[in-house]
């Protein structure tokens, strides 16, 4: 099944790694967007989720337009795709 997932992440971010590990574990394809290191430049992710932290997950198919918090994302992925 081809999931239409997008993940906003940052290189070397442990919370992002937690989410990408779960995506890999569930064998889900996703589009990765690397955000700028500087929070002030993260306008795209702020527009989507209302904050500048990463990771942020977008899953349009299921009406998820910008879920933050790695624990919430991992839980969501398990509930939706496991």
Backbone as a ProteinNet text record, in pm:
[ID]
protein_1_A
[PRIMARY]
XXXXXXXXXXXXXXXXXXXXXXXXXXXXXXXXXXXXXXXXXXXXXXXXXXXXXXXXXXXXXXXXXXXXXXXXXXXXXXXXXX
[TERTIARY]
84.2	0	87.8	55.7	135.2	76.9	141.8	96.9	151.3	70.5	111.5	161.5	272.2	322.6	435.3	437.4	548.1	599.5	730.8	791.4	887	866.9	960.2	1056.1	1184.6	1282.9	1411.9	1502.1	1631.4	1738.2	1844.5	1958.3	2008.2	2023.4	2079.5	1984.7	1855.9	1756.6	1705.7	1728.4	1690.7	1540.2	1459.8	1314.4	1269.4	1337.6	1307.5	1346.8	1462.2	1509.4	1410.3	1349.2	1250.5	1134	1094.1	983.1	1026	1144.6	1188.1	1211.4	1258.5	1273.6	1138.9	1035.5	901.2	848.2	871.7	829.2	895.6	1025.3	1098.9	1046.8	1023.2	974.4	840.2	755	623.5	630.3	751.3	774.4	691.7	687.5	610	701.1	656.3	730	685.3	778.9	744.2	837.3	789.3	870.1	931.5	1062.3	1132.3	1159	1131.2	1165.8	1261.3	1384.8	1480.1	1456.5	1440.3	1416.4	1548.8	1551.8	1674.6	1705.2	1833.5	1874	1820	1814.3	1766.9	1614.1	1562.8	1417.5	1351	1419.4	1358	1338.3	1408.7	1394.6	1294.4	1235.9	1145.5	1002	985.4	852.4	755.8	805.8	719.2	658	741.8	692.6	602.5	629.9	545.9	407.4	404.7	278.1	190.7	254.4	183	137.9	227	198.1	178.4	200.3	182.7	299.1	406.9	526.7	647.7	768.2	887.5	963.3	911.7	980.4	961.9	1054.9	1040	1056.9	1009.9	947.2	801.8	756.9	616	572.9	461.4	409.1	286.8	281.5	163.2	113.9	-13.6	-76.2	-211.8	-210.4	-330.9	-446.5	-413.7	-515.4	-603.4	-544.2	-616	-641.9	-627.9	-660.7	-562.9	-439.2	-337.1	-255	-269.4	-208.6	-81.1	-42.8	80	89.1	114.1	122.3	265.6	279.7	411.4	425.1	536.6	561.3	584.6	708.9	747.6	666.1	635.5	557	417.6	356.4	222.9	228.8	333.1	346.2	365.1	454.2	479.8	350.9	278	152.6	52.2	44.1	-46.4	-11.5	116.8	159.9	125.6	145.4	112.8	-36.3	-116.2	-260.9	-314.6	-252.3	-306.3	-253.1	-125.2	-60	-8.3	-3.7	52.9	-43
-119.5	0	124.6	215.1	336	446.6	474.8	582	714.3	816.8	948.6	1032	989.6	1052.8	1149.9	1257.8	1352.4	1378	1383.6	1408.4	1526	1622.2	1734.3	1696.2	1695.1	1647.7	1727	1696.8	1764.3	1657.9	1671	1579	1568.3	1446	1426.1	1452.2	1466.9	1490.8	1356.6	1328.3	1197.2	1171	1275.8	1259.3	1224.3	1283.8	1252.7	1108.1	1067	930.3	829	862.1	772.4	750	857.6	848.9	774.8	806.9	739.7	591.1	555.2	413.5	342.5	407.6	348.4	337.3	439.6	435.2	318.3	301.1	190.6	56.3	48.9	-74.9	-117.4	-18.7	-46.7	-52.3	-36.4	-41.9	61.4	181.5	290.1	381.9	415	513.3	651.4	743.1	880.6	976.6	1097.1	1203	1282.8	1295.1	1367	1510.9	1603.1	1744.1	1781.5	1811.9	1855.9	2005.1	2038.6	2178.7	2247.8	2380.4	2453.6	2438.1	2443.9	2429.8	2545.3	2662.1	2780	2781.5	2788.6	2790.4	2906.3	3020.9	3137.9	3118.2	3021	2996.5	2885.2	2827.7	2714.4	2759.1	2848.4	2905.1	2800.4	2708.4	2608.2	2516.6	2469	2377.7	2451.7	2579.1	2658.4	2680.5	2700.7	2718.8	2593.9	2477.9	2351.3	2314.5	2331.6	2277.5	2383	2510.8	2617	2630.8	2555.1	2566.6	2529.3	2546.4	2526.4	2399.3	2322	2198.4	2090	1996.2	1878.3	1755.2	1639.6	1607.1	1655.7	1671.1	1698.6	1604.7	1537.4	1443	1499.5	1479.9	1513.2	1383.7	1355	1237.3	1280.7	1338.4	1400.6	1302.2	1179	1075.4	1061	1080.4	1064.1	1197.3	1306.3	1437.8	1490.4	1435.8	1484.9	1590.7	1715.2	1825.4	1877.6	1825.1	1872.9	1827.6	1698.5	1643	1654.6	1714.8	1728.3	1623.9	1627.8	1537.4	1394.2	1350.7	1219	1105.2	1113.1	1006.2	996	1111.5	1113.4	1056.3	1091.9	1044.7	893.3	842.2	698.1	623.2	674.1	612.9	614.6	728.4	741.2	641.3	630.3	539.6	394.3	358	222.3	195.6	292.2	275.1	271.3	348.8	363.3	260.6	223.7	143.6	6.7	-16.8	-144.5	-260.1
0	0	0	-85.2	-101	-13.7	95.8	184.2	131.6	145.1	96.6	213.8	272.2	393.5	363.1	438.4	429	569.5	582.2	712.6	703.5	792.2	806.1	916.7	883.8	980.6	970.5	1062	1068.4	1084.5	1006.8	1015.6	1159.4	1208.3	1341.5	1456.7	1428.4	1533.2	1585.8	1715.3	1769.8	1765.5	1781.4	1776.2	1634.5	1537.9	1397.5	1367.9	1420.4	1398	1453.1	1566.4	1626.6	1528.9	1462.3	1367.5	1239.7	1187.2	1064.1	1090.2	1210	1244.7	1239.4	1290.9	1290.7	1148.2	1066.9	926.8	854.4	879.6	816.7	866.2	996.2	1057.2	996.2	969.5	910.6	758.4	705.2	561.2	485.2	539.7	478.8	399.2	279.5	200.8	244.1	243.7	280.8	209.3	196	137.2	250.7	247.4	353.3	312.8	403.5	384.6	496.1	462.2	563.9	592.2	718.4	754.1	784.3	772.2	806.9	955.3	989.5	1128.9	1214.1	1153.6	1226.7	1235.4	1358.1	1378.3	1303.8	1296.7	1233.5	1083.3	1025.5	881.6	850.8	953.5	932.2	908.1	812.8	789.1	734.1	652.6	591.8	697.7	786.4	889.7	988.6	1011.2	1101.4	1042	909.4	840.1	855.7	850.6	854.1	994.1	1092.3	1225.6	1333.5	1299.3	1398.3	1494.6	1470.1	1554.2	1468	1525.3	1442	1476	1571.3	1607.5	1503.2	1499.5	1415.7	1505.6	1467	1339.8	1331	1207.3	1179.3	1067.2	1088.7	990.5	919.8	788.8	710.1	645.5	665	604.7	551.1	430.5	374.6	362.3	325.5	309.4	433.2	549.9	675.2	744.5	670.8	725.4	828.2	827.3	921	849.2	893.3	818	880.1	994.3	1057	1200.3	1220.1	1355.2	1406.6	1524.3	1586	1697	1770.5	1883.4	1836.5	1847	1796.6	1858	1986.3	2049.6	1988.9	1963.7	1902.2	1761.3	1688	1550.5	1547.5	1632.8	1638.4	1673.2	1771.7	1813.1	1697	1629.9	1516.3	1405.6	1373.7	1267.6	1302.7	1428.6	1472	1460.7	1506.2	1503.6	1361.3	1272.8	1137.6	1040.6	1055.1	951.9	996.8	1128.3	1174.8	1144.7
[MASK]
++++++++++++++++++++++++++++++++++++++++++++++++++++++++++++++++++++++++++++++++++

